[in-house]
Amino acid sequence: MGVWRKQCKRYFVNGKLVTRRTPEAVATTVYSKRFYGTLRFANGKRKQVPLTKNRKTSEALLRRLQVATGVAGQEPDGWRRSLRHPGVG
């Protein structure tokens, strides 16, 4: 389970925000203030959830949320390998 910051592109000319089609517009990548994580549910669905501004607390919160949904720790060892290569594992 990893956490990340969402990214988007903003375009500027002389410090002003403009559309991407504006001549001489310079693209800048802007990161979100909060970290996000993917929360998996028992029915297999996934949802991106906003967490905190601190990476360590975001990872801890995501683990806690995963346990609260009842999905964490259910997969047997090697379950990913067996899904990728049927008949192995």
C-alpha positions as CSV (number, residue, x, y, z in Angstrom):
1,M,0.0,0.0,0.0
2,G,1.6,3.2,-1.1
3,V,0.6,6.8,-0.7
4,W,1.2,9.5,-3.3
5,R,0.4,13.1,-4.0
6,K,-1.9,13.8,-7.0
7,Q,-0.4,15.9,-9.8
8,C,-1.8,18.3,-12.3
9,K,-0.4,20.6,-14.9
10,R,-0.8,24.4,-14.7
11,Y,0.2,26.8,-17.4
12,F,1.7,30.2,-16.7
13,V,2.8,33.3,-18.7
14,N,4.6,36.0,-16.7
15,G,3.3,34.5,-13.4
16,K,-0.4,34.5,-14.5
17,L,-2.4,31.4,-14.9
18,V,-3.5,30.8,-18.6
19,T,-5.0,28.1,-20.7
20,R,-2.6,25.5,-22.3
21,R,-3.3,26.8,-25.8
22,T,-2.0,30.3,-24.9
23,P,1.2,31.1,-26.9
24,E,4.4,31.1,-24.7
25,A,2.6,29.2,-21.9
26,V,5.0,27.3,-19.6
27,A,3.7,24.0,-18.1
28,T,4.4,23.5,-14.4
29,T,3.5,20.4,-12.4
30,V,1.6,21.1,-9.3
31,Y,1.3,18.5,-6.5
32,S,-1.7,18.3,-4.1
33,K,-1.2,19.3,-0.5
34,R,-2.6,16.0,0.8
35,F,-1.4,12.4,0.2
36,Y,-3.9,9.9,-1.3
37,G,-4.1,6.2,-1.1
38,T,-6.2,3.4,-2.7
39,L,-8.6,1.7,-0.3
40,R,-9.7,-1.8,-1.3
41,F,-13.1,-3.1,-0.3
42,A,-14.2,-6.8,0.3
43,N,-16.2,-6.8,-2.9
44,G,-13.1,-6.0,-5.0
45,K,-13.8,-2.3,-5.6
46,R,-11.2,0.4,-5.1
47,K,-11.5,4.0,-4.1
48,Q,-8.9,6.8,-3.8
49,V,-9.2,8.4,-0.5
50,P,-7.6,11.7,0.7
51,L,-5.3,11.3,3.7
52,T,-3.1,13.7,5.6
53,K,-0.3,16.1,4.7
54,N,2.3,14.0,6.4
55,R,3.5,10.8,4.6
56,K,4.0,8.7,7.7
57,T,0.7,9.5,9.2
58,S,-1.0,8.9,5.9
59,E,0.5,5.4,5.6
60,A,-0.6,4.6,9.2
61,L,-4.1,6.0,8.4
62,L,-4.4,4.0,5.2
63,R,-3.4,0.8,7.1
64,R,-6.0,1.5,9.8
65,L,-8.7,2.1,7.1
66,Q,-7.7,-1.1,5.3
67,V,-8.2,-3.1,8.6
68,A,-11.5,-1.3,9.2
69,T,-12.9,-2.5,5.8
70,G,-11.9,-6.0,6.7
71,V,-9.7,-6.7,3.7
72,A,-6.2,-6.4,5.1
73,G,-4.4,-9.7,5.7
74,Q,-7.0,-11.8,3.8
75,E,-4.8,-12.7,0.9
76,P,-2.8,-16.0,1.2
77,D,0.9,-16.0,0.4
78,G,1.7,-15.8,-3.3
79,W,-1.8,-14.9,-4.4
80,R,-0.6,-12.3,-6.9
81,R,1.8,-14.7,-8.5
82,S,-1.0,-17.3,-8.9
83,L,-3.2,-14.7,-10.6
84,R,-0.6,-13.7,-13.0
85,H,0.5,-17.2,-14.0
86,P,-2.4,-19.7,-13.8
87,G,-1.3,-23.1,-12.8
88,V,1.8,-21.8,-10.9
89,G,1.9,-21.5,-7.1
